[in-house]
Amino acid sequence: MEKTRMTIVAVTGIALFFLANYLCRFLLGFTGLLASVLIALAIAIYMGFSVARALQRVPAAAERSRLLWIYGGFLGALFAAFTAWLFLGEGFNAVILATIFLHYLPYPALAHVMLSEGVQRRFLGGPRQS
């Protein structure tokens, strides 16, 4: 298992999360759920391609799990802290909770899709199964 490579890709994905969100939301003014989905898709494609090229094979389940736990766990903790901060000022609000959850969900979900065996085989240029 390539723990170091998976950790590097996960940490790079986290750094890209901050950079891409800053660029899109503050410098370009592109906001909303669509921005979250597009940023999550771009980061997920980068992560899937990086894993395929670094390993030159489909990642094992343990490698894929490690990457997703680091990446999704860090972002989940970040979104949970942001949600708690919002609730301290305004009290619990189900709409805020649902909105933040919808902004968080694409990041680990799309990363999971891009790290799936079928997508990894396409990144590697292997034979496609019908």
Secondary structure in CASP SS format (residue, H / E / C, confidence):
PFRMAT SS
TARGET T0000
AUTHOR 0000-0000-0000
METHOD secondary structure of the structure
MODEL  1
M C 1.00
E C 1.00
K H 1.00
T H 1.00
R H 1.00
M H 1.00
T H 1.00
I H 1.00
V H 1.00
A H 1.00
V H 1.00
T H 1.00
G H 1.00
I H 1.00
A H 1.00
L H 1.00
F H 1.00
F H 1.00
L H 1.00
A H 1.00
N H 1.00
Y H 1.00
L H 1.00
C H 1.00
R H 1.00
F H 1.00
L H 1.00
L C 1.00
G C 1.00
F C 1.00
T C 1.00
G C 1.00
L H 1.00
L H 1.00
A H 1.00
S H 1.00
V H 1.00
L H 1.00
I H 1.00
A H 1.00
L H 1.00
A H 1.00
I H 1.00
A H 1.00
I H 1.00
Y H 1.00
M H 1.00
G H 1.00
F H 1.00
S H 1.00
V H 1.00
A H 1.00
R H 1.00
A H 1.00
L H 1.00
Q C 1.00
R C 1.00
V C 1.00
P C 1.00
A C 1.00
A H 1.00
A H 1.00
E H 1.00
R H 1.00
S H 1.00
R H 1.00
L H 1.00
L H 1.00
W H 1.00
I H 1.00
Y H 1.00
G H 1.00
G H 1.00
F H 1.00
L H 1.00
G H 1.00
A H 1.00
L H 1.00
F H 1.00
A H 1.00
A H 1.00
F H 1.00
T H 1.00
A H 1.00
W H 1.00
L H 1.00
F H 1.00
L H 1.00
G H 1.00
E H 1.00
G C 1.00
F C 1.00
N C 1.00
A H 1.00
V H 1.00
I H 1.00
L H 1.00
A H 1.00
T H 1.00
I H 1.00
F H 1.00
L H 1.00
H H 1.00
Y H 1.00
L C 1.00
P H 1.00
Y H 1.00
P H 1.00
A H 1.00
L H 1.00
A H 1.00
H H 1.00
V H 1.00
M H 1.00
L C 1.00
S C 1.00
E H 1.00
G H 1.00
V H 1.00
Q H 1.00
R H 1.00
R H 1.00
F H 1.00
L H 1.00
G C 1.00
G C 1.00
P C 1.00
R C 1.00
Q C 1.00
S C 1.00
END
